[in-house]
Amino acid sequence: MRRLGVLIALALGAAAYGQTLPEPRTVKISDRVYVLLGPIQHANRLNQGYMINSTVIVGDKGVILVDSGGSDEVGRHIATAVRRITDKPVTHVVNTHHHGDHYLGNAAFEGATLISSEMCRKMVLETGHEWLAIMERDIGRRLPGTKPLAADVTYPEGARTETFIHDVRFVFWVPRGSHTIGDLLVHLPDDKVLVAGDVLVSRVVPTLQDGFVKNWIQTLNEIQALGVAHFVPGHGDLMTLHDVAALRDALLRFYSGVKQGVRNGQSEGEIRKSLNLSDWDKLERAYVIGRNINRAYLESERDFFNE
Ligand SMILES: [Zn+2]
């Protein structure tokens, strides 16, 4: 009986546990661009893997959604939030990068064209099962309906491709690997909006674990020159130009500190003590700081030997 109960619970998903997913906070940027601000905590039993921002772009004949959430259930939850904004169908889903919290909801948008960078597609194919296992571990149950679906349409590194979808002008920009090896930035020049995935974050520590800190700083410099008014981060509240500059400065300070430590022959532990991390220590996800130091340490060691 108990076993049967478990099977039924698995089949029904979150609802069988009496859990309701947290509702996003909807922010209207313009008549056709809305942001669904999700929870900022790491994936857990309460948020069921819903921990990202999604952007809803309402075109003349359909919706372009940027980032679909961390499971099929989260994807359906986001789809419900989209329907509160418009009854037009979601015809395109853009994935900003291959971290599971941002794209494992793709399966909820059957028939939609999936868009990402070329490298993101490759990473989804190679690491999708690992991300699914991480999500299942973090939320504490299986996700049988969640499939890591890779993109149908991709853009190569370095490309800035202008295209119209449902009469909205898009520039899909693939910078050199910054937060990950396959970031895709979505620029809406006529709306003065940039949807940046985790290349921009607010209220959480930026995660460097799969990143490239020098490229990231360079990308943030280029972002500041776009002439955009509304910056949509992957996690946390909408950002201003000033916030983007502050993030860039924080990453630069961090990297300079790590690099100086490597020059002085310090260990990672010694570097951690010598850095001023007071800004990051009080944010959500402060646990990534150690991994950030490790990643920046390896990158500056490579620089050091190449100098
Ligand atoms: Zn990420």
Residues whose N, C-alpha, C, O or C-beta is under 5 A from the ligand:
A	BS01	ZN	H99 D198
